Amino acid sequence: MSKTKLTINSNGSVKVEGDFEIVDAQGNVYGLQGREVLGICRCGLSANKPFCDGAHRNHFEHDAKAFDLPPMKIR
């Protein structure tokens, strides 16, 4: 099984690649038709949410740069 990789694209989608499954809030599985790479919408403009359809072009700006999250809070 390959490792799943998420890439946060600048001014665009989250690219998902590898071995993955996507489910809705009720646990129903999306039929991905064998795709091993796809984009998840981050801008909210896609007509095909949760998947990216490119509608973000010229309407969404985010310069994706990796950073460290603060330590997790102990409960």
C-alpha positions in Angstrom: 0.0 0.0 0.0 1.5 3.4 -1.0 1.6 6.3 1.4 -1.0 9.0 0.9 0.4 12.4 0.1 -1.5 15.7 0.4 0.0 18.7 -1.4 -1.4 22.2 -0.6 -1.1 24.0 -3.9 -0.5 27.8 -3.9 -3.6 29.6 -5.2 -5.4 26.2 -5.7 -6.6 22.9 -4.5 -5.3 20.2 -2.2 -3.8 17.5 -4.4 -4.4 14.0 -3.0 -2.3 11.1 -4.3 -1.6 7.6 -3.3 -3.9 5.0 -1.8 -6.9 6.8 -0.3 -10.7 6.7 0.1 -12.9 9.7 0.4 -16.2 9.6 2.4 -18.9 12.1 3.2 -20.1 13.0 6.7 -22.3 10.0 6.8 -19.5 7.6 5.9 -20.7 7.0 2.3 -17.8 6.4 -0.1 -17.3 8.7 -3.2 -16.9 6.7 -6.4 -13.5 7.8 -7.6 -13.5 5.5 -10.6 -9.9 4.3 -9.9 -8.3 7.7 -9.6 -5.1 7.7 -7.6 -4.6 11.5 -7.9 -7.2 14.3 -7.6 -7.8 17.8 -6.3 -9.9 18.8 -3.3 -11.5 22.3 -3.5 -10.2 24.9 -1.0 -11.8 28.0 -2.5 -15.4 27.0 -2.3 -16.1 28.0 -5.9 -16.1 24.6 -7.5 -19.4 23.3 -9.0 -18.1 19.8 -8.3 -17.4 20.2 -4.5 -15.6 18.6 -2.7 -13.5 18.2 -5.9 -11.6 21.0 -7.6 -12.8 22.0 -11.1 -10.4 24.9 -11.6 -13.0 27.6 -10.8 -10.5 29.2 -8.3 -8.4 30.6 -11.2 -7.9 34.4 -10.6 -10.3 34.3 -7.6 -8.3 32.6 -4.8 -5.0 33.6 -3.4 -3.0 31.6 -0.8 0.8 31.3 -0.9 1.2 27.8 0.5 4.3 27.6 2.7 4.9 24.8 5.2 5.2 25.6 8.9 5.2 23.8 12.2 2.0 23.7 14.2 2.2 24.5 17.9 2.4 21.6 20.3 -0.8 19.7 20.9 -2.7 20.6 24.1 -2.8 17.9 26.7 -6.3 17.2 27.8 
